[in-house]
């Protein structure tokens, strides 16, 4: 009895913990609160499969309870051999056909949705973005707008946006749970899906393919803005020239160090030298000062940025920035950080939309 009570207490404790943890998370990082067309279709498939599996579960439980109550051997009952049904064609047909029907009920809508969401026959009439996965960041090349960014992807609300996926290195997987399903990024063949967001806001994305030691830190964001704000953001990005920035003296020294230490050889700081299809060695920093996160997961404070510049390996193991430049003093790192934080091409930012998510 004592052992039974202990198991019951453990079950209640674990059950309560699971219940509490199920309430953790954010509305813009879950497939269960769809905010986009693809996610809405995925949610319908989740509901369909859940209903089918619940039906199967209930049937099995009912049969299990009936067997336990009606055919349970009681004390004093004679030992009998149950009727053997091996070779009963009717029964074998029933428990073969029913599972096939259930699988078809789930498979047909799933296959239809998969091909529907991959259909790019009207891509030429909409926004097209080439998305390249890298260890451990994402690069975006806006085909028609002739601008490029990294990490934060800006799109207009209620508009089809075609995402053309490929990778520069290992396999990655592009996934924004609240807006659409996941799709792999391969090194040779291009995969395509489209995103159509219903609401403005900031939606968090993840790499869903194990790609190295910092796979869990390969986060990104999709910033959904109004059509007017999107047009403004595109114009701001196209016209932004980092050489014309009115920098304070510290940031100006940081800019000179950024060029002197060869940071500029890996990181772009504006779109003036845009080249279609060109992917930089490191993330594009044109709108670095507008980001609400950098390196995928760090708050954009000067303290964090200085730590990142001086020792990126300690924060994001396996990243290609490690050891790729000369060692910097605290003062040099501080000045470069000040410069990067002043790269703000537009008033349309992720931070301005986060309250709407």
Secondary structure, 3 states (H helix, E strand, C coil): CHHHHHHHHHHHHHHHHHHHHCCCCCHHHCCCCCCEHHHHHHHHHHHHHHHHHHHHHHHHHHHHHHHHHHCCCCCCCCCCCCCCCCCCHHHHHHHHHHHHHHHHHHHHHHHHHHHHHCCCCCHHHCEEEEEEEECCEEEEEECCCCEEEECEEEEECCCCEEEEEEECCCCEEEECCCCCCCEEECCCCCEEEEECECCCEEEEEEECCCCCCCHHHCEEEEEEECHHHHHHHHHHHHHCCHHHCCCCHHHHHHHHHHHHCCHHHCCCCCCCCCCCCCCCCCCCCCCHHHCCCECCCECCCHHHHHHHHHCHHHHCCCCCCCCCCCCCCHHHHHHHHHHHCCCCCCCCCHHHHHCCC
